[in-house]
Amino acid sequence: MRRSLVLTDEKARHRFLASLPPHVRSDGEPIAVPRARPSWFKDLRDFLIAYGACFIAVSLYIA
């Protein structure tokens, strides 16, 4: 006879949710997810890093 490691919950409507342990499925406090920065912020940062690196390289070449 084969038994699964996690007993299923008949109240769960999806078979994946039914196979999860009770402490994972608990309807406790929602977890606050930190907001991601906008994509333009990352693009601007990458541009400024590349611009600064090129400016320093050219300045050192000329000097």
C-alpha positions in Angstrom: 0.0 0.0 0.0 1.3 3.4 -1.0 0.6 6.5 1.2 1.4 10.1 0.3 3.5 12.1 2.7 1.0 14.9 3.0 -2.7 14.1 3.7 -5.0 15.9 1.4 -7.5 18.5 2.4 -11.0 18.0 0.9 -11.9 21.7 1.4 -9.2 22.9 -1.0 -10.6 23.2 -4.5 -7.4 22.5 -6.4 -5.4 19.3 -6.1 -2.1 21.2 -5.6 -3.6 23.2 -2.8 -5.1 20.1 -1.3 -1.6 18.5 -1.1 -0.1 21.4 0.8 0.4 21.2 4.6 -2.1 23.2 6.7 0.5 25.7 8.0 1.3 26.7 4.3 -2.4 27.1 3.4 -3.3 29.1 6.5 -5.2 32.3 5.8 -3.1 34.4 8.2 -1.8 37.9 7.8 -0.9 38.7 4.2 2.8 39.1 3.6 3.8 42.7 2.6 5.7 42.5 -0.6 8.2 45.3 -1.2 7.4 47.4 -4.2 9.9 47.1 -7.1 11.5 50.2 -8.5 10.2 51.3 -11.9 12.1 49.9 -14.9 13.1 53.4 -16.0 15.0 53.8 -12.8 17.1 50.8 -13.5 17.7 52.0 -17.1 18.7 55.5 -15.9 21.1 54.0 -13.4 22.7 51.8 -16.0 23.1 54.7 -18.4 24.7 56.9 -15.8 27.1 54.1 -14.8 28.1 53.5 -18.4 28.4 57.3 -19.2 30.5 57.8 -16.1 32.8 54.9 -17.0 33.3 56.2 -20.5 33.9 59.7 -19.3 36.6 58.6 -16.9 38.2 56.4 -19.6 38.4 59.2 -22.1 39.6 61.7 -19.5 42.4 59.4 -18.5 43.3 58.7 -22.2 43.5 62.5 -22.9 45.5 63.3 -19.8 
